[in-house]
């Protein structure tokens, strides 16, 4: 529509297999009539992409890295910037890590020029780190407003620079975060910054109907996520080893990739699970959906990493609700906001493989309970995580609701 706001998404890297929530959000905004343009600080580095990427209508632009030509182009754009604005941007850059200052400022000047050229009226960044810092710089250079979504690794790691984050958050129209647990945490961390913090759950679009139990592979435990500490795959392997000793029919499929993959594969072999645990690597969303409709249950024994990193609102748990797949997980951050213990799955303590194994066995042995949880999942998804409602809230937060029919 002609009078729709023009929103630019500022992302560190686009697209990424692990960031389905961003893809879902962009598609939801476009469905609502918002014109979205995507600016990525880095080129994609993965060989596979989600099929939904092809449905994105907005154009994608990759900001130049620091080289002679991009430096000259940035210099040509400088005369269009008010001197006071440029001084404010340079002062902010002085607060960034020294090795990132020059390139971040250069990319911000290029993005500021693109904002003017494309008629962008609002910026939205994901993660309260480099993308949000870039959006803040463009705001300083142009006056265009911005919002930012804070997730997990950008707020829970011990290494977060909170004074810097507070400056970025305080200048934003709003800081969106994805669960109430994050909201309370950020309210404490950003106290005094002037930041307006709102909780908007990540949402999903329409899902395929769930598969009944008799169409699933009984005994198949599914794990999905990046193979990093906070996902708890070490715990899952230890739990599965306990199950496997008692149940010759169980198998485990782990979908994902990451820095811990080799170590986890070696651990599976050491536990004698080589023939019963299959690592698929990272898969596109449609293939993950097929596994969610084939498995007996999902195991997501998330935990808090040594560096403080943890999950906030794992997308795969939302997808499991839609697929009618009961789950075993832990009460980390927003996970209890996704599933109610006993209604959509079971919650156990973090880092406890025995508890995980018992919970998996409990669900596998009670078909009636499994079926009740499976039926409750899609209803919870529609009630709390329907993209139509979450996107409307996001549009209102961006200040664009009045221009959207």
C-alpha positions as CSV (number, residue, x, y, z in Angstrom):
1,X,0.0,0.0,0.0
2,X,1.3,3.4,-0.9
3,X,1.0,5.0,2.6
4,X,2.5,2.1,4.5
5,X,5.6,2.8,6.5
6,X,8.9,1.7,5.0
7,X,10.8,-0.3,7.6
8,X,14.4,-1.3,7.3
9,X,15.6,-4.4,9.1
10,X,19.2,-4.1,10.3
11,X,20.7,-7.6,10.8
12,X,24.2,-8.9,11.5
13,X,23.8,-11.7,8.9
14,X,21.0,-12.6,6.7
15,X,19.7,-15.2,6.1
16,X,20.6,-17.7,8.9
17,X,19.1,-21.2,9.4
18,X,19.1,-20.7,13.2
19,X,17.1,-17.4,13.0
20,X,13.7,-18.6,11.8
21,X,12.1,-16.1,14.2
22,X,13.4,-13.3,12.1
23,X,12.2,-14.8,8.8
24,X,8.8,-15.5,10.4
25,X,8.6,-11.9,11.6
26,X,9.5,-10.3,8.2
27,X,6.9,-12.5,6.5
28,X,4.3,-11.5,9.1
29,X,5.0,-7.8,8.6
30,X,4.8,-8.1,4.8
31,X,1.5,-9.9,5.2
32,X,0.2,-7.0,7.3
33,X,1.2,-4.5,4.5
34,X,4.5,-3.2,5.8
35,X,7.2,-2.5,3.3
36,X,10.4,-4.2,4.6
37,X,13.9,-3.6,3.2
38,X,16.7,-5.8,4.7
39,X,20.2,-4.5,5.3
40,X,22.7,-7.1,6.4
41,X,26.2,-6.3,7.9
42,X,27.6,-9.7,6.7
43,X,27.0,-12.0,3.8
44,X,25.3,-15.3,4.4
45,X,27.8,-18.1,5.2
46,X,25.6,-21.1,5.1
47,X,24.9,-23.4,2.1
48,X,21.3,-24.1,3.0
49,X,18.3,-21.7,3.3
50,X,14.8,-22.0,4.5
51,X,12.2,-22.3,1.7
52,X,10.4,-19.3,3.2
53,X,13.2,-17.0,2.2
54,X,11.9,-17.1,-1.3
55,X,8.5,-15.7,-0.1
56,X,10.2,-12.5,1.3
57,X,9.2,-9.6,-1.1
58,X,11.6,-7.0,0.3
59,X,14.9,-6.3,-1.2
60,X,18.1,-7.4,0.6
61,X,21.2,-5.2,0.7
62,X,24.6,-6.2,2.0
63,X,26.5,-3.2,3.5
64,X,30.1,-2.9,2.2
65,X,33.0,-4.0,4.4
66,X,35.9,-1.7,4.9
67,X,38.0,-1.3,1.7
68,X,39.2,1.6,-0.4
69,X,36.1,1.9,-2.6
70,X,33.6,1.8,0.3
71,X,35.7,4.4,2.2
72,X,35.6,6.7,-0.8
73,X,31.8,6.2,-1.2
74,X,31.3,7.0,2.5
75,X,33.3,10.2,2.1
76,X,31.0,11.2,-0.7
77,X,28.0,10.8,1.6
78,X,29.5,12.8,4.5
79,X,28.5,16.3,3.1
80,X,24.8,15.2,3.3
81,X,25.2,14.7,7.1
82,X,24.8,17.6,9.5
83,X,28.1,18.2,11.3
84,X,26.6,17.9,14.8
85,X,25.1,14.6,13.8
86,X,28.4,13.3,12.5
87,X,30.2,14.4,15.7
88,X,27.6,12.6,17.8
89,X,28.0,9.4,15.7
90,X,31.8,9.5,16.0
91,X,31.6,10.1,19.8
92,X,29.4,7.0,20.0
93,X,31.8,4.9,17.9
94,X,34.5,5.8,20.4
95,X,32.6,3.6,22.9
96,X,32.7,0.5,20.7
97,X,35.5,-2.0,20.8
98,X,38.5,-0.5,19.0
99,X,38.7,-3.2,16.3
100,X,35.1,-2.5,15.2
101,X,34.9,1.3,15.3
102,X,36.0,2.1,11.7
103,X,34.0,-0.5,9.9
104,X,30.8,0.1,12.0
105,X,30.9,3.8,11.3
106,X,31.6,3.2,7.6
107,X,28.7,0.8,7.3
108,X,26.5,3.2,9.2
109,X,27.3,6.1,6.8
110,X,26.4,3.8,3.9
111,X,23.2,2.7,5.6
112,X,22.3,6.3,6.4
113,X,22.6,7.2,2.7
114,X,20.5,4.2,1.8
115,X,17.8,5.2,4.3
116,X,17.5,8.6,2.6
117,X,17.6,7.0,-0.8
118,X,14.9,4.4,-0.1
119,X,12.7,6.7,2.0
120,X,13.0,4.5,5.1
121,X,10.8,5.8,8.0
122,X,11.9,3.4,10.7
123,X,14.7,0.9,11.5
124,X,14.4,-2.4,13.4
125,X,17.4,-4.4,14.6
126,X,17.6,-7.8,16.1
127,X,20.0,-8.4,19.1
128,X,21.2,-5.7,21.3
129,X,24.7,-5.8,19.9
130,X,26.3,-4.8,16.6
131,X,23.0,-4.6,14.6
132,X,21.4,-2.4,17.3
133,X,24.6,-0.3,17.6
134,X,24.5,0.3,13.8
135,X,20.8,1.3,14.0
136,X,21.6,3.7,16.7
137,X,24.4,5.3,14.7
138,X,22.1,5.7,11.7
139,X,19.6,7.3,14.1
140,X,22.3,9.8,15.1
141,X,23.2,10.5,11.5
142,X,19.6,10.8,10.1
143,X,17.2,11.2,13.0
144,X,15.2,8.2,11.8
145,X,13.7,6.2,14.7
146,X,14.5,2.7,15.6
147,X,13.4,-0.3,17.7
148,X,15.5,-3.3,18.7
149,X,14.6,-6.8,19.7
150,X,16.7,-8.3,22.6
151,X,16.8,-12.1,22.7
152,X,19.2,-14.2,24.8
153,X,22.9,-14.3,24.0
154,X,22.9,-10.5,23.6
155,X,21.6,-9.9,27.2
156,X,22.6,-13.0,29.3
157,X,26.3,-13.4,28.6
158,X,28.5,-12.2,31.3
159,X,30.5,-10.1,28.7
160,X,27.6,-7.7,27.9
161,X,28.7,-4.1,28.0
162,X,25.6,-2.8,29.9
163,X,26.5,1.0,29.8
164,X,26.8,0.7,26.0
165,X,23.6,-1.3,25.8
166,X,21.8,1.2,28.0
167,X,22.7,4.0,25.7
168,X,21.4,2.2,22.6
169,X,18.2,1.0,24.5
170,X,17.5,4.4,25.9
171,X,17.5,6.1,22.5
172,X,15.3,3.5,20.9
173,X,11.6,4.0,20.4
174,X,11.2,0.7,22.3
175,X,13.2,-2.3,23.2
176,X,11.2,-5.4,22.3
177,X,12.0,-8.7,24.1
178,X,10.6,-12.1,23.6
179,X,9.4,-13.3,27.0
180,X,8.4,-12.0,30.4
181,X,11.5,-13.5,31.9
182,X,13.6,-11.3,29.7
183,X,11.3,-8.3,30.4
184,X,12.0,-8.5,34.1
185,X,15.7,-9.1,33.6
186,X,16.0,-6.1,31.3
187,X,13.9,-3.9,33.5
188,X,16.6,-4.4,36.2
189,X,19.6,-4.2,33.9
190,X,18.4,-1.1,32.0
191,X,17.0,0.7,35.1
192,X,17.6,4.4,34.7
193,X,18.3,4.3,31.0
194,X,14.9,5.6,30.0
195,X,14.4,2.5,27.8
196,X,10.8,1.5,27.1
197,X,10.7,-2.3,27.2
198,X,7.8,-4.3,25.9
199,X,7.3,-8.1,25.7
200,X,6.2,-9.4,22.3
201,X,6.4,-13.2,21.8
202,X,7.8,-14.6,18.7
203,X,5.0,-15.8,16.5
204,X,4.4,-18.5,14.0
205,X,2.2,-18.6,10.9
206,X,-0.3,-21.3,10.0
207,X,1.0,-24.8,10.8
208,X,0.2,-28.2,9.2
209,X,-2.1,-30.5,11.1
210,X,-0.4,-32.6,13.8
211,X,0.3,-36.2,13.1
212,X,-1.4,-38.7,15.5
213,X,0.7,-41.1,17.5
214,X,0.0,-44.1,15.2
215,X,1.6,-42.2,12.3
216,X,4.8,-41.5,14.3
217,X,7.9,-43.5,14.9
218,X,7.4,-44.8,18.5
219,X,10.5,-44.4,20.7
220,X,12.0,-41.6,18.5
221,X,13.4,-38.8,20.6
222,X,14.1,-35.6,18.7
223,X,16.5,-32.8,19.6
224,X,16.7,-29.6,17.5
225,X,19.0,-26.6,17.9
226,X,22.5,-25.2,17.5
227,X,25.0,-27.6,19.0
228,X,26.2,-25.3,21.7
229,X,26.4,-25.6,25.5
230,X,23.1,-23.8,26.4
231,X,21.0,-26.3,24.4
232,X,21.9,-29.1,26.8
233,X,22.7,-31.8,24.3
234,X,25.3,-33.3,26.6
235,X,22.4,-33.8,29.1
236,X,20.3,-35.3,26.3
237,X,23.0,-37.8,25.4
238,X,23.5,-38.9,29.0
239,X,19.7,-39.2,29.4
240,X,19.4,-41.2,26.2
241,X,22.1,-43.6,27.3
242,X,20.1,-44.4,30.4
243,X,17.0,-45.0,28.3
244,X,18.8,-47.1,25.8
245,X,20.0,-49.5,28.4
246,X,16.3,-50.3,29.3
247,X,14.6,-49.8,26.0
248,X,16.0,-51.4,22.8
249,X,13.3,-49.7,20.7
250,X,14.4,-46.0,21.3
251,X,16.4,-43.9,18.9
252,X,17.5,-40.3,18.9
253,X,17.8,-37.8,16.1
254,X,19.6,-34.5,16.7
255,X,19.1,-31.8,14.1
256,X,21.5,-28.9,14.1
257,X,25.1,-27.8,13.8
258,X,27.5,-25.8,15.8
259,X,30.9,-25.6,17.6
260,X,30.2,-28.7,19.8
261,X,29.2,-31.1,17.0
262,X,32.4,-33.1,16.9
263,X,32.6,-33.3,20.6
264,X,29.0,-34.5,20.9
265,X,29.4,-37.1,18.2
266,X,32.5,-38.4,20.1
267,X,30.5,-38.4,23.3
268,X,27.7,-40.5,21.6
269,X,30.3,-43.0,20.5
270,X,31.9,-43.2,23.9
271,X,28.5,-43.9,25.4
272,X,27.9,-46.7,23.0
273,X,25.1,-44.9,21.2
274,X,26.7,-44.6,17.7
275,X,24.1,-46.7,16.0
276,X,21.1,-45.2,17.8
277,X,21.9,-41.5,17.7
278,X,21.9,-39.7,14.4
279,X,23.2,-36.2,13.8
280,X,21.6,-34.7,10.7
281,X,23.4,-31.4,10.7
282,X,21.4,-28.1,10.2
283,X,18.3,-28.5,8.1
284,X,15.8,-26.1,6.5
285,X,12.5,-25.4,8.2
286,X,10.4,-27.7,6.1
287,X,12.7,-30.7,6.9
288,X,12.6,-29.8,10.6
289,X,8.8,-29.8,10.4
290,X,8.8,-33.3,9.0
291,X,10.9,-34.5,11.9
292,X,8.5,-32.8,14.3
293,X,5.6,-34.7,12.8
294,X,7.5,-38.0,12.9
295,X,9.0,-38.1,16.4
296,X,7.4,-39.5,19.5
297,X,8.6,-36.5,21.6
298,X,11.0,-33.5,21.7
299,X,13.7,-33.2,24.3
300,X,15.1,-29.7,24.9
301,X,17.1,-29.9,28.2
302,X,18.3,-26.3,28.0
303,X,20.6,-24.9,30.6
304,X,22.6,-21.8,31.5
305,X,26.1,-21.9,30.0
306,X,29.3,-21.1,31.9
307,X,29.4,-17.7,30.1
308,X,25.8,-16.9,31.2
309,X,24.3,-17.6,27.8
310,X,20.9,-19.2,27.8
311,X,17.8,-19.6,25.7
312,X,14.9,-17.2,26.0
313,X,12.1,-18.5,23.8
314,X,13.3,-21.4,21.7
315,X,11.5,-21.4,18.4
316,X,11.6,-25.2,18.1
317,X,9.3,-25.4,21.2
318,X,6.8,-23.2,19.5
319,X,7.0,-25.4,16.4
320,X,6.5,-28.5,18.6
321,X,3.3,-27.0,19.9
322,X,2.0,-26.5,16.4
323,X,3.1,-30.1,15.4
324,X,1.3,-31.5,18.4
325,X,4.6,-32.9,19.7
326,X,4.8,-33.2,23.5
327,X,8.2,-32.1,24.9
328,X,10.5,-32.5,27.8
329,X,12.4,-29.3,28.7
330,X,13.6,-27.2,31.6
331,X,12.4,-23.9,33.3
332,X,15.0,-21.7,31.7
333,X,13.9,-18.0,31.0
334,X,10.7,-18.1,28.9
335,X,10.3,-21.8,28.4
336,X,7.6,-22.1,31.1
337,X,5.7,-19.4,29.2
338,X,5.6,-21.8,26.2
339,X,4.5,-25.0,27.9
340,X,2.6,-25.7,31.1
341,X,4.0,-28.6,33.0
342,X,1.7,-31.6,32.5
343,X,-0.4,-29.9,29.8
344,X,2.0,-29.5,26.8
345,X,5.0,-31.5,28.1
346,X,7.1,-31.9,31.2
347,X,9.6,-29.6,32.8
348,X,12.6,-31.0,34.8
349,X,15.6,-29.4,36.5
350,X,18.5,-28.2,34.5
351,X,21.5,-30.5,34.1
352,X,19.7,-33.6,35.4
353,X,19.9,-36.5,32.8
354,X,18.2,-38.9,35.1
355,X,15.2,-36.6,35.4
356,X,15.2,-36.1,31.6
357,X,15.3,-39.9,31.0
358,X,12.4,-40.5,33.5
359,X,10.3,-37.8,31.9
360,X,10.8,-39.2,28.4
361,X,9.9,-42.7,29.6
362,X,6.8,-41.3,31.4
363,X,5.5,-39.7,28.2
364,X,6.4,-42.7,26.0
365,X,4.5,-45.1,28.4
366,X,1.2,-43.1,28.6
367,X,-0.6,-42.8,25.3
368,X,-3.6,-41.1,26.7
369,X,-1.5,-38.4,28.3
370,X,0.6,-38.0,25.2
371,X,-2.6,-37.6,23.1
372,X,-4.0,-35.0,25.5
373,X,-0.7,-33.0,25.4
374,X,-0.6,-33.3,21.6
375,X,-4.1,-31.9,21.3
376,X,-3.3,-29.0,23.7
377,X,-0.2,-27.9,21.7
378,X,-1.8,-26.3,18.7
379,X,-4.4,-24.6,20.9
380,X,-1.6,-23.0,23.0
381,X,0.2,-21.9,19.8
382,X,-2.9,-20.1,18.5
383,X,-3.7,-18.6,22.0
384,X,-0.3,-17.2,22.7
385,X,2.0,-17.3,19.7
386,X,-0.2,-16.6,16.6
387,X,1.8,-14.4,14.3
388,X,-1.2,-12.4,13.3
389,X,-1.5,-11.0,16.9
390,X,2.3,-10.8,17.6
391,X,2.9,-8.8,14.4
392,X,0.1,-6.4,15.2
393,X,1.7,-5.7,18.5
394,X,5.1,-5.2,16.9
395,X,3.6,-2.8,14.3
396,X,2.1,-0.8,17.1
397,X,5.4,-0.7,19.0
398,X,7.1,0.6,15.9
399,X,4.6,3.4,15.8
400,X,3.3,2.4,12.5
401,X,-0.1,1.0,13.3
402,X,-2.1,4.1,12.3
403,X,-0.9,3.7,8.7
404,X,-1.8,0.0,8.3
405,X,-5.3,-1.0,7.4
